Amino acid sequence: MKKASVAWVAVAGGPSLALWCVPLEGALFVVTGPGEQSAPGLAEASEAQVTLRGDHGGRIVTWPARVTRVTPGGEEWETLAPLVGAKRLNARGATVDLVARWAAEGCTLLRLAAGGEPEHGGGLPDGSLAESPRPSPAVRATRRPFRLHRVRRR
């Protein structure tokens, strides 16, 4: 978990969403809200399932997590939000400005801490858990490639 930068998080049996995260203090921290990543239901949830992958791209562990909110203005926020903000890729401006925007626009900083026994190694399923793509307006039918001429076989 120490090297995680992306985690797949599922809330209440819903689909797993790939979320940018920062590992700190033995937990993963996630920011959701306006101008940040969307994670429907995560801010209101008290539990979630977190899945992490290894360097080979495959799943290495899935664990139940307790979800707690870090509230702006508190001592925890003052300590943790700048650390999470410093790791935010492609952020505009200084970390201080980013953290201030999170507080002003109602973004949510969430702690995902271990809440039970993880599934790993032999406890993981053998088969593929790949899902079909979700409906999206960005998806379009694939057309056959255009060919200028016909290739003759000899």
Contacts in CASP RR format, 6 or more apart in sequence:
PFRMAT RR
TARGET T0000
AUTHOR 0000-0000-0000
METHOD contacts of the structure
MODEL  1
MKKASVAWVAVAGGPSLALWCVPLEGALFVVTGPGEQSAPGLAEASEAQV
TLRGDHGGRIVTWPARVTRVTPGGEEWETLAPLVGAKRLNARGATVDLVA
RWAAEGCTLLRLAAGGEPEHGGGLPDGSLAESPRPSPAVRATRRPFRLHR
VRRR
1 23 0 8 1.000
1 26 0 8 1.000
1 28 0 8 1.000
1 52 0 8 1.000
1 61 0 8 1.000
2 23 0 8 1.000
3 23 0 8 1.000
4 21 0 8 1.000
4 23 0 8 1.000
4 28 0 8 1.000
4 52 0 8 1.000
5 20 0 8 1.000
5 21 0 8 1.000
5 22 0 8 1.000
6 18 0 8 1.000
6 19 0 8 1.000
6 20 0 8 1.000
6 21 0 8 1.000
6 53 0 8 1.000
7 18 0 8 1.000
7 19 0 8 1.000
7 21 0 8 1.000
7 28 0 8 1.000
7 30 0 8 1.000
7 50 0 8 1.000
7 51 0 8 1.000
7 52 0 8 1.000
7 112 0 8 1.000
8 16 0 8 1.000
8 17 0 8 1.000
8 18 0 8 1.000
8 19 0 8 1.000
8 50 0 8 1.000
8 51 0 8 1.000
8 52 0 8 1.000
8 53 0 8 1.000
9 16 0 8 1.000
9 17 0 8 1.000
9 19 0 8 1.000
9 30 0 8 1.000
9 39 0 8 1.000
9 42 0 8 1.000
9 48 0 8 1.000
9 49 0 8 1.000
9 50 0 8 1.000
9 51 0 8 1.000
9 65 0 8 1.000
9 112 0 8 1.000
10 16 0 8 1.000
10 17 0 8 1.000
10 48 0 8 1.000
10 49 0 8 1.000
10 51 0 8 1.000
11 39 0 8 1.000
11 40 0 8 1.000
11 41 0 8 1.000
11 42 0 8 1.000
11 45 0 8 1.000
11 47 0 8 1.000
11 48 0 8 1.000
11 49 0 8 1.000
12 41 0 8 1.000
12 45 0 8 1.000
13 49 0 8 1.000
15 131 0 8 1.000
15 134 0 8 1.000
16 49 0 8 1.000
16 51 0 8 1.000
17 38 0 8 1.000
17 39 0 8 1.000
19 30 0 8 1.000
19 32 0 8 1.000
19 37 0 8 1.000
19 39 0 8 1.000
20 30 0 8 1.000
20 31 0 8 1.000
20 37 0 8 1.000
20 88 0 8 1.000
20 89 0 8 1.000
21 28 0 8 1.000
21 29 0 8 1.000
21 30 0 8 1.000
21 112 0 8 1.000
22 28 0 8 1.000
22 29 0 8 1.000
22 83 0 8 1.000
22 84 0 8 1.000
22 85 0 8 1.000
22 87 0 8 1.000
23 29 0 8 1.000
24 80 0 8 1.000
24 83 0 8 1.000
24 84 0 8 1.000
25 80 0 8 1.000
26 113 0 8 1.000
26 114 0 8 1.000
27 111 0 8 1.000
27 112 0 8 1.000
27 113 0 8 1.000
27 114 0 8 1.000
28 50 0 8 1.000
28 65 0 8 1.000
28 111 0 8 1.000
28 112 0 8 1.000
29 70 0 8 1.000
29 80 0 8 1.000
29 84 0 8 1.000
29 109 0 8 1.000
29 110 0 8 1.000
29 111 0 8 1.000
29 112 0 8 1.000
30 37 0 8 1.000
30 39 0 8 1.000
30 42 0 8 1.000
30 109 0 8 1.000
30 110 0 8 1.000
30 112 0 8 1.000
31 37 0 8 1.000
31 84 0 8 1.000
31 85 0 8 1.000
31 88 0 8 1.000
31 102 0 8 1.000
31 107 0 8 1.000
31 108 0 8 1.000
31 109 0 8 1.000
31 110 0 8 1.000
32 38 0 8 1.000
32 39 0 8 1.000
32 42 0 8 1.000
32 43 0 8 1.000
32 107 0 8 1.000
32 108 0 8 1.000
32 110 0 8 1.000
33 43 0 8 1.000
33 105 0 8 1.000
33 106 0 8 1.000
33 107 0 8 1.000
33 108 0 8 1.000
34 105 0 8 1.000
34 106 0 8 1.000
34 107 0 8 1.000
35 105 0 8 1.000
35 107 0 8 1.000
36 102 0 8 1.000
36 107 0 8 1.000
42 48 0 8 1.000
42 67 0 8 1.000
42 110 0 8 1.000
43 69 0 8 1.000
43 108 0 8 1.000
43 110 0 8 1.000
45 67 0 8 1.000
46 66 0 8 1.000
46 67 0 8 1.000
47 64 0 8 1.000
47 65 0 8 1.000
47 66 0 8 1.000
47 67 0 8 1.000
47 115 0 8 1.000
48 64 0 8 1.000
48 65 0 8 1.000
48 67 0 8 1.000
48 112 0 8 1.000
49 62 0 8 1.000
49 63 0 8 1.000
49 64 0 8 1.000
49 65 0 8 1.000
50 62 0 8 1.000
50 63 0 8 1.000
50 64 0 8 1.000
50 65 0 8 1.000
50 112 0 8 1.000
51 59 0 8 1.000
51 61 0 8 1.000
51 62 0 8 1.000
52 59 0 8 1.000
52 60 0 8 1.000
52 61 0 8 1.000
52 62 0 8 1.000
53 59 0 8 1.000
53 60 0 8 1.000
54 60 0 8 1.000
59 124 0 8 1.000
59 129 0 8 1.000
60 120 0 8 1.000
60 121 0 8 1.000
61 118 0 8 1.000
61 119 0 8 1.000
61 120 0 8 1.000
62 118 0 8 1.000
62 119 0 8 1.000
62 120 0 8 1.000
62 124 0 8 1.000
63 114 0 8 1.000
63 115 0 8 1.000
63 116 0 8 1.000
63 117 0 8 1.000
63 118 0 8 1.000
63 119 0 8 1.000
64 114 0 8 1.000
64 115 0 8 1.000
64 116 0 8 1.000
64 117 0 8 1.000
65 112 0 8 1.000
65 113 0 8 1.000
65 114 0 8 1.000
65 115 0 8 1.000
66 112 0 8 1.000
66 113 0 8 1.000
66 114 0 8 1.000
66 115 0 8 1.000
67 110 0 8 1.000
67 111 0 8 1.000
67 112 0 8 1.000
68 110 0 8 1.000
68 111 0 8 1.000
68 113 0 8 1.000
69 108 0 8 1.000
69 109 0 8 1.000
69 110 0 8 1.000
69 111 0 8 1.000
70 76 0 8 1.000
70 77 0 8 1.000
70 80 0 8 1.000
70 81 0 8 1.000
70 109 0 8 1.000
70 110 0 8 1.000
70 111 0 8 1.000
71 77 0 8 1.000
72 81 0 8 1.000
72 102 0 8 1.000
72 103 0 8 1.000
72 106 0 8 1.000
72 109 0 8 1.000
73 103 0 8 1.000
77 103 0 8 1.000
77 109 0 8 1.000
80 109 0 8 1.000
81 99 0 8 1.000
81 102 0 8 1.000
81 103 0 8 1.000
81 109 0 8 1.000
82 95 0 8 1.000
82 96 0 8 1.000
82 99 0 8 1.000
84 109 0 8 1.000
85 91 0 8 1.000
85 95 0 8 1.000
85 98 0 8 1.000
85 99 0 8 1.000
86 95 0 8 1.000
88 95 0 8 1.000
88 98 0 8 1.000
91 98 0 8 1.000
92 98 0 8 1.000
101 107 0 8 1.000
102 109 0 8 1.000
133 139 0 8 1.000
END
